[in-house]
Amino acid sequence: MTIPLVVGLFIKYQRLERKMVIGGVDVIATKRKRKREKRKQMEDKRIKLKMVKTDADAAHAQSMELLGLNTMYSSTYTDTDVITLEYQSQNRLDFPTLARECDRY
């Protein structure tokens, strides 16, 4: 079986002498990939924020329980002490929100 000259040259060029060329950037695929990455980052931020809020809520509830137990067993607390402790815990829990709001502007 003989191979035609043109086909033989084509095969020889394809297998031996062919120069590799890198194509251009696929713009559409790059945009999709960036969108996916951005969406994933935003979802991670939302999850992290939700976890911070639930941790803060749990810490606040726990501090209020401890405050309630302390006020039940000890009459040394006054109303101003209770308000001060509640105010301090609220300020401590709102710092992530405050920082996020400050970063916005």
For each residue, the residues with C-beta under 8 A, 3 or more apart:
1:
2:
3: 7 8 11
4: 7 8
5: 8 9
6: 9 10
7: 3 4 10 11
8: 3 4 5 11 12
9: 5 6 12 13
10: 6 7 13 14
11: 3 7 8 14 15
12: 8 9 15 16 17
13: 9 10 16 17 18
14: 10 11 18
15: 11 12 18
16: 12 13
17: 12 13
18: 13 14 15
19:
20:
21:
22:
23: 26
24:
25: 30
26: 23 29 30
27: 30 31
28: 31 32
29: 26 32 33
30: 25 26 27 33 34
31: 27 28 34 35
32: 28 29 35 36
33: 29 30 36 37
34: 30 31 37 38
35: 31 32 38 39
36: 32 33 39 40
37: 33 34 40 41
38: 34 35 41 42
39: 35 36 42 43
40: 36 37 43 44
41: 37 38 44 45
42: 38 39 45 46
43: 39 40 46 47
44: 40 41 47 48
45: 41 42 48 49
46: 42 43 49 50
47: 43 44 50 51
48: 44 45 51 52
49: 45 46 52 53 96
50: 46 47 53 54
51: 47 48 54 55
52: 48 49 55 56 96
53: 49 50 56 57
54: 50 51 57 58
55: 51 52 58 59
56: 52 53 59 60 93 96
57: 53 54 60 61
58: 54 55 61 62
59: 55 56 62 63 89 93
60: 56 57 63 64 89 90 93
61: 57 58 64 65
62: 58 59 65 66
63: 59 60 66 67 85 89
64: 60 61 67 68 86 89
65: 61 62 68 69
66: 62 63 69 70
67: 63 64 70 71 82 85 86
68: 64 65 71 72
69: 65 66 72 73
70: 66 67 73 74 77
71: 67 68 74 77 82
72: 68 69
73: 69 70
74: 70 71 77
75:
76:
77: 70 71 74 81 82
78: 81 82
79: 82 83
80: 83 84
81: 77 78 84 85
82: 67 71 77 78 79 85 86
83: 79 80 86 87
84: 80 81 87 88
85: 63 67 81 82 88 89
86: 64 67 82 83 89 90
87: 83 84 90 91
88: 84 85 91 92
89: 59 60 63 64 85 86 92 93
90: 60 86 87 93 94
91: 87 88 94 95
92: 88 89 95
93: 56 59 60 89 90
94: 90 91 97 98
95: 91 92 98 99
96: 49 52 56 99 100
97: 94 100 101
98: 94 95 101 102
99: 95 96 102 103
100: 96 97 103 104
101: 97 98 104 105
102: 98 99 105
103: 99 100
104: 100 101
105: 101 102
